[in-house]
Amino acid sequence: MGEKRAVLVGINYPGTKAELKGCHNDVARMHRCLVERFGFDESGIRVLVDDGSGPQPTGANIRRELQRLVGDAGPGDLLFFHYSGHGTRLPAETGEDDDTGYDECIVPCDMNLITDQDFTELVRKVPEGCLFTIVSDSCHSGGLLDKTKEQIGHSTKQNQTERSDSGSGGFRSFLKGAVRDVFESQGIHLPRRSHRQSDDGDDGDEEPRYLDTADAHVKNRSLPLSTLIEMLKEKTGKDDIDVGSLRLTLFDLFGDDASPKIKKFMKVMLNKLQQGQHGGVVGFVGALAQELLKAKLDGKQEQLEPAMEQEVHSEEEVYAGTTARVPSNGVLISGCQTDQTSADATTSKGSYGALSNAIQTILAEHGAVTNLELVTKARKMLSRQGYTQQPGLYCSDEHASVAFIC
């Protein structure tokens, strides 16, 4: 048996419009579980939480820890990553008619998003004979290892794409639908709620609403696009941020620390802008785009170097969604499906993520379980408790039947 190593990330976003309550607790419980139940050494577990102590769970720090986790791995090692925090979905921004997908992302404390393609590329680097298990207790988490075989789940991403493609308006028609879909969360429906929630769920133009129940106070772990835009405006002091310039803004903010997918996107778009081919890219040709293009034309490459040094073989590589080949040695356990939201609950027993709490409860009751058994039991448990989120399992047939973690 090789080494057992883990990275645990919990983000509550204190003092922001995105504040959650249970993510730090999720990480603390999983930390105890890894040491006491699965025999992990304390020195093999790295923890990032936004409580003001130690390294913060920024995009750069999370990416650095994950790269170290995978880079130091060898055959026989067991790798584990637990994430509790917000998830979000970035709609397509290239302006091409056939770019009608989403980048599913986790949301670090500094808004430096980590995309599904980043995770897929990371798992591709895991050595042969080493297994990497990911638990993502966040919204829209069913697509984080995109194109991996779905063992349990009923993702509707393909249906959404087909629906978008069927419109006659091409990209602009898709963009309208994308904004509507992302702004409208499906919501979390619990029994005995004390005020009415619309069938369509939360309105993304408002703060995500709490649902008061007889025994729980629940919030979505979904960061609405409107809230992400508002927080980016506050962070940058710029008012012209909207769908169409989100990736541009993230690159301008984080440069080389931005997602590799976003850096590749910028290279493609800057080349298109330089060639005068920006047609139809809503919001991209704004003040910031012109500023970056001027830097490129004036030969001031330092600002643009993180993007221009990326290797991009085709424009389709930067389309929303992932084009990477299927990783064979990764296991994703998601809190919900791609089009659903996950619950952050506060009860008399404390605050926690619904999936994280279910995992701990099942392990305490049943001991060792396979990945398939764990997710099946978690689905049944959450359904009995009144949640509509449906955890998913994405991995090979072989890894579906192996023990959870070890």
N, C-alpha and C positions, 0 to 999 in steps of 0.2 A: 504493500500500500504506500502510495506517495504522500505528499504533503496535503494538508487541508487549509485552504486560505479563503478569506472572504472580504468583501467590501460592503458595508452597510450604510445607506444614505437615508436620512429622514429630514424633511424640510417642512417647517410650519409657517414660513414667511411671516414672522411676527411683525405687527405694526403696519401691515400692508393691506390692500384691498383683497389680497389673495389668501389671507390668514387661515390656517387650518389648526387643529388641536391635537390630533392623535399620532402624528408621524414620528415624533421623538419616542413616544411610548412603544410604537411598533418596533423600532430599531433596538430599544433597550430589551424588549422581550425576546427578539430574535437573537440578540447577542448572548443572553443567558442560555437560550435553547441550544445554540451552536456549541457552547462550552460544556454545558451539563449533559445534554442528550447526545450530541454528535461527536464529542471529543475534540473539538477544535482547541488549539492553543491560543491563549490571549494574544500572543505576539503575531499570530497569523490573521488577526481580524483588524481591519482598518475601518474606523467609524467617522462619518462626516455628518454633523448635525448643525443647524443654524441657531445655536443657543449662546453664541458669543464666546465659547471656549474651544480652543484648538482650531485646526484648519476648517474653513467654512465650505459648505457644499456648493461652490461655484462651478460653472461649467468646466473651467480649466482644471480645477482640482479633482472633480469627479472623473473626467477623461484621463487625467494623469494616473489616478489610482487604478482605474480599469486597465489602462495600458500596462502598468506595472504588474497587475494581477496576472494578465495573460502572458506578458513578455517573460516573466520569471517561471512560467509553468513548464512542467515536464510530463512525460508519459506516466499515467497512474495518479496524477494529482487530481484533487477535487476542488473546483472553483465555484464560489457562490457569490451572487450579487443580489442584495435586497434593496429595493427602492420604494419609499413611501413619500408621496408628494403629489404635486399637480402633474397632469398630462395635458397636452393640447395638440391641435392639428393645424398645420400650415397649409393653406390651399396653394395650388399652382400659381406661379407668377412669371413664367417665361413669355406668355402671350401666344404660345403656339396652340393651334386648335386641338392637337392630339395630346396636350399636356393637361389632363383633367383629373389628377389624383390628389393625394394629400401626403405630406410628410408628418407621420406621427412622432411626437417628441415628448421627452420628459423635460421638466422645467426646473433647472437649478435656481438657487436663491438669487443669482444676479441676472436671471432671464437669458443666459447664454445657452440656448436650447441645444439638446443632444437628440439627434434624429434617429429614426428607425434604421436608416442605412448605416449610421455610425455603429449601431449595435451589431448589425449583420456583418459588417466588415471586421469588427472586433472578434466575433465568434469564429470567423473564418481563420483567424490567426491562432486559435487554440490548437496545441499540438495533438497529434494522433494519440489516442489512448488516454486523453484527458477530457473530463466532462465538465461543462460550464453550465450551472443552473442559475436562472434569473427569475426572481419573483418581483413583479412590478405591481404594487398596490396603488395604481393610479388610473385615471380615466383614459379611455381610448388606447388601452395598453395591449389590445389583442394583436396589433400589427408591429410590435417592436422588433420581432424577428420575422420580418415579412418574407413570404414565400416558403417558410418552414412548414412542414406538414401539420395540418390541424387535426389533432387527435380528439379534442373536445372543444366544440365551439360552433358558432353559426354566423361567422362574420358576414356582414352585408356590404363590405367594401366593393366587391365586384358588381353587385346590384346597383350601388350608388353610381359607379362609374358608367355602367350601361345606361342608367337613367340620364346621366349628364350628357353622354354621347348622343342620345336620341334627339336632343333638342337641335333646332336648326341654327341656333345662334353661335355655335362653336364655343370658343374660349370665353367670350363675354357672357354667354348664356350660362356656361359652367361657373364662371366667377360669381354671378348672382346667386346661383344655387349653393356654391361653396360657402359664401358669406352667411347665407341663411342657415345652412346646416350647422356651421361651426358656432354661430351665435345662439342656436337653439339646442340646448342640451336635452337629452331624453329625460334627464332627471332621475331621482331615486324615489320610488314609491314605497312607503311604509304604511302599515295599517294604523288606524286610530289617529291620523294626523289631525291636528286641531284647526288647521285652516286649509282652505281649498287650494289645490295646485292644479293648474291647467293640464289637460291631457298631453300637451306638447312639451311639458317640462319647463325648465327655467328659461326666462327671456335673457339672452346674452347682453342686451342693452342695459340691464340692471345688474347689481351685485348678485352673485349666486345666492339664492334664498336658503335659509335654514328651514327645515321641516320639524316642527315640534310635535312629538308624539308622547304617549303616556309614559314611555320609558326611555326615550332617546331624543337627542338633539343632533340633527344630521345635516351635513353639508356635502356638496359634490366635491370630488377631487378633480374637477375639470376647470381649467383656466379658460374662460370665454375669450374669444378673439378680441372683443371690445376691451376687456380688462387688460389683456396683454398689450394692446395698442396704447391704452392710457398709461400703463406703467412704463412703457418705452418712451412715451412723450415726456413723462416726468424725469426719467433718467437722462434723456438727451437734451431737454429744453427745446426740442423741435416740435412744431405743430402739424407738419405735413406728412406724418406717418400714417399709412393706411394699407389695406390689402393692395399688393402690387409693389410695395417698397419695404416689406418686413425683412426679407433676407438682406436687402441692401443696408438697412438700419443695423441689423445684427452684425454684419461684416464691419461696418463703420465703427461700431462700439467695441468689438472684441478682436478685430484683426486676425492675427495668427492663432489666437485662442478660440476663434469661432469654429463651428462644426466644419469638418472637411467637405461635407456636401454643400454647405453654404459658400465656402471658398471656391469650389468648382463652379457653382452657379454664377458667382460674381465674374469669374474669368470669361465664361460664355457671354454673359450679358454686356460686359464692358467691351468685348470684341464686337458684339452686335451694335452697340451704341456708336462705337468708333466708325463703323461702316455705314451708319445711318439706317440700321435695320431695326430700330426699336418699335416699329409700328404696332400699336395696340397694347403695349405693356402698360396697363393702367397704373398711374402713379409713379412708374419707374423713372420717367424723364422729369424729375423734379430738381430742386436746388441741390440736393445731396448727390444725385446721379450726375448732374452737370459738373459738380465740384470734382468728383472722382474721375470723370471722363477728361476734364481739363488737366488733371494731374497726369493722366496717362499720355495725353497728347503733348504735354510739356516735358515729357521724359522724367517726371518725378516719380520714379518707380517704387520708392521705399514704402509709401503708403499702400500701394497696390501689390507689392511683392508676394504677400501671403496667398493672394488669389492667382496671380499670373504664373507662379511656379507650380501650380497644380497640373497634373497630367489628366487631360480630358480627351477621350477618343471620339466622342460624338455628343451632340447637343442633348440627345435623349438621356444621357447619364445624369443630367441635372434636373430632369423632370421630377415632379413630386411623386413620392413613392420610391421604392427601391428596385434597382436592376441587378443587384448583386446575386451571385449564385447561392443556392440554398446551403447554409452551413449544416454539417452533419453531426457535430458534437455539442450542440447547444440545446438546452431545455428552457422554454419560457412558460412560466405559470403567470397568467395575467389576471388582474382583478375583475376584468370585464371584457366584453367584446370590443372590437374597433369602434363601433358606433354607440357605445354605452358609457355611462359614468359610474365611478366607484364611490363608495360612501366613506365619509369621515364622521364617525359617530362619537358623541359624548353621552355617557349614561352615568348612573349612580356608581358604576364600577370603574369609571375612568373613561379616557378618550382613546380611540384606536381606529384603525382602518378595518372595514368589514372583512376583507380577505385575510389580512394579517391575524385578526382575532380568530377567524375560523381555522386557520392553519394551526395556531397554538392549541386551540380546543381539541382539534382532531388528534394531534400528536399526543396530547395529554391523555386522551381516552383510548387511543388505539396503538400507541407506540409506533413501530416501524410500519410504514405504508408505502406503496409504490406511487409514482407520480400520477398515474391514472386513477388510483384509488383516492389519493388526496384531493384531486380536483373534483372527482365525482361526489365525494362526501361534502366538499365545500359548497358545491352547487346546491345540494339538497339542504344543507344547513342554512344557507343564506335565503333560500326560497321559503323555508319554514319560518324564518325570522321576518319575512315580508319584503326583503330586498328584491328588486328586479334585475340587478346586475348578475351576469352569468360568467363566472371565472372560466378561463380557457386554458388548454394545454397544447403547446406547439413543440413538436419534437419528432424524431424518427420513431418507427414502431418499436425498435429495440429499447430505446430510452423511455418509452412510455411505461414499460413494465419493470424498470429498475427502481430501487428504493429511493425515495425523496432524499436528496443530498447524499446520503450514504447509509 
